[in-house]
């Protein structure tokens, strides 16, 4: 995958600045909301929790638009990170269940996170099942999926994850009809003159 053009030190600096900013906001909220909460005013903390849940869910919605454009293929998402994040949400939800009182806002946030991330997993699994024959042919040819589709069917690698069923693939000159879902099948196109030559 091509990078975004960011230098390593620039990306690292932005990560540090972002972490410091987030930590500063948390410290600020602790000191500003501790007093009202001690006096029985809980709506500010509840509001922060709702905003956090909405922002978390909103952050997992854009990948679904990319999945739709790429025929439900997952590109650019690290599955190790996604798995770690899913288990983090799962165990956090289980910790809430084990408490004497259940935090509805926190539980809802973790549940939404698990459902949306699980949908990303299922999307890629279904895509792999649908294109399993193409992957098998690419493996036999010693190529990656993208390289095989680009080499075999003239599709650019960036578009090789598009809906293959909707792309018109003409028959090749050597009499090979290509069905991207069922693999390749040979079609007998030997003319009468060729038959005589063979005989």
C-alpha positions in Angstrom: 0.0 0.0 0.0 1.4 3.5 -0.9 2.0 5.8 2.1 0.4 9.2 2.5 3.6 11.1 1.9 4.2 11.8 5.6 7.7 11.6 6.9 8.4 9.3 9.8 9.4 12.1 12.2 6.4 14.3 11.1 4.0 11.4 11.8 5.7 10.6 15.1 5.6 14.3 16.2 1.9 14.5 15.3 1.2 11.3 17.3 3.0 12.8 20.3 1.2 16.1 20.0 -2.2 14.3 19.7 -1.5 12.2 22.8 -0.5 15.3 24.8 -3.6 17.2 23.7 -5.9 14.2 24.6 -4.2 13.9 28.0 -4.6 17.6 28.6 -8.3 17.5 27.8 -8.8 14.6 30.2 -7.0 16.3 33.0 -8.9 19.5 32.4 -12.2 17.7 32.5 -11.3 15.8 35.7 -10.6 19.1 37.6 -13.5 21.0 36.1 -16.2 18.3 36.6 -15.1 16.8 39.9 -16.6 19.6 41.9 -20.1 19.6 40.3 -20.2 15.8 40.4 -19.4 15.8 44.1 -22.4 18.2 44.6 -24.7 15.8 42.8 -24.6 17.4 39.4 -24.0 14.5 37.0 -25.3 15.7 33.7 -21.9 17.1 32.5 -20.3 13.7 32.9 -23.3 12.0 31.2 -23.0 14.5 28.3 -19.3 13.7 27.9 -20.1 10.0 27.9 -22.8 10.4 25.2 -20.5 12.5 23.0 -17.7 9.9 23.4 -20.1 7.1 22.4 -21.3 9.0 19.3 -17.8 10.0 18.2 -16.6 6.4 18.6 -19.5 5.0 16.5 -19.0 7.8 13.9 -15.3 6.9 13.6 -16.3 3.3 12.5 -18.9 4.4 9.9 -16.5 5.7 7.1 -14.9 2.3 6.6 -18.2 0.9 5.5 -18.4 3.4 2.6 -15.0 2.1 1.5 -16.2 -1.4 1.8 -19.2 -0.6 -0.4 -16.9 1.0 -3.1 -14.5 -1.9 -3.0 -17.2 -4.6 -3.2 -16.8 -5.3 0.6 -13.1 -5.9 0.4 -11.2 -4.6 3.4 -8.1 -2.5 2.4 -5.9 -0.4 4.6 -7.2 -1.8 8.0 -4.8 -3.8 10.1 -6.6 -6.9 11.3 -4.2 -7.4 14.3 -5.2 -3.9 15.5 -8.8 -4.5 14.8 -8.8 -7.8 16.7 -7.0 -6.2 19.7 -9.5 -3.4 19.7 -12.5 -5.7 19.5 -11.3 -7.8 22.4 -10.6 -4.6 24.3 -14.2 -3.6 23.8 -15.4 -7.1 24.7 -13.6 -7.3 28.0 -14.5 -3.8 28.9 -18.2 -4.7 28.4 -17.7 -7.8 30.5 -16.2 -5.7 33.3 -19.3 -3.5 33.3 -21.5 -6.6 33.5 -19.5 -7.9 36.5 -20.1 -4.6 38.4 -23.0 -4.1 40.8 -24.5 -1.4 38.6 -24.3 -1.4 34.8 -23.1 1.7 33.0 -25.6 2.0 30.2 -23.6 4.6 28.2 -20.4 2.8 28.5 -22.0 -0.6 27.7 -23.7 0.9 24.7 -20.5 2.4 23.5 -18.6 -0.9 23.8 -21.4 -2.9 22.1 -21.6 -0.5 19.1 -17.9 -0.8 18.7 -18.0 -4.6 18.8 -20.8 -4.8 16.3 -19.3 -2.4 13.8 -15.8 -4.0 14.0 -17.4 -7.4 13.7 -19.1 -6.2 10.5 -15.7 -5.3 9.0 -14.4 -8.8 9.7 -17.5 -10.5 8.2 -17.3 -8.2 5.1 -13.8 -9.3 4.3 -14.5 -12.9 5.0 -17.4 -12.9 2.6 -15.3 -11.2 0.0 -12.7 -13.9 0.3 -15.3 -16.6 -0.1 -16.8 -15.0 -3.2 -13.4 -14.6 -4.8 -11.8 -17.8 -3.6 -11.5 -19.3 -7.1 -9.6 -16.2 -8.3 -7.3 -16.4 -5.3 -6.7 -20.0 -6.1 -5.8 -19.2 -9.7 -3.5 -16.4 -8.6 -1.7 -18.7 -6.1 -1.1 -21.3 -8.8 0.2 -18.5 -11.1 2.5 -17.3 -8.3 1.0 -13.9 -8.2 -0.9 -11.8 -5.7 -4.6 -11.2 -6.2 -4.1 -7.7 -7.4 -1.3 -8.6 -9.8 -3.2 -11.6 -11.2 -6.3 -9.5 -11.9 -4.3 -6.7 -13.4 -2.3 -9.1 -15.6 -5.1 -11.4 -16.6 -7.9 -9.0 -17.1 -6.3 -5.7 -17.6 -7.6 -4.1 -14.5 -5.4 -1.6 -12.6 -4.4 -2.8 -9.2 -6.2 0.0 -7.5 -9.5 -1.0 -9.0 -9.0 -4.8 -8.8 -11.2 -4.9 -5.7 -14.1 -3.5 -7.5 -17.2 -5.6 -8.3 -15.7 -8.1 -10.7 -19.1 -9.4 -11.8 -20.1 -6.1 -13.3 -16.9 -5.7 -15.4 -17.2 -6.9 -19.0 -14.4 -9.3 -19.7 -14.2 -10.3 -23.4 -13.0 -13.7 -24.5 -9.3 -13.9 -25.2 -7.8 -14.5 -28.6 -6.7 -18.1 -27.7 -10.2 -19.3 -27.2 -10.3 -18.9 -23.4 -13.5 -17.6 -21.9 -12.9 -16.1 -18.5 -15.6 -16.2 -15.8 -14.2 -14.3 -12.8 -16.5 -16.2 -10.4 -16.1 -19.7 -11.8 -12.5 -19.6 -13.0 -11.3 -20.1 -16.6 -12.8 -22.6 -19.0 -11.4 -23.6 -22.4 -13.7 -23.2 -25.4 -13.0 -25.3 -28.5 -12.6 -22.9 -31.5 -10.7 -25.0 -33.9 -11.6 -24.3 -37.4 -12.1 -26.9 -40.2 -8.8 -25.8 -41.9 -6.9 -26.3 -38.6 -8.5 -29.7 -38.2 -7.2 -30.7 -41.7 -3.8 -29.4 -40.8 -3.7 -31.5 -37.6 -4.8 -34.6 -39.5 
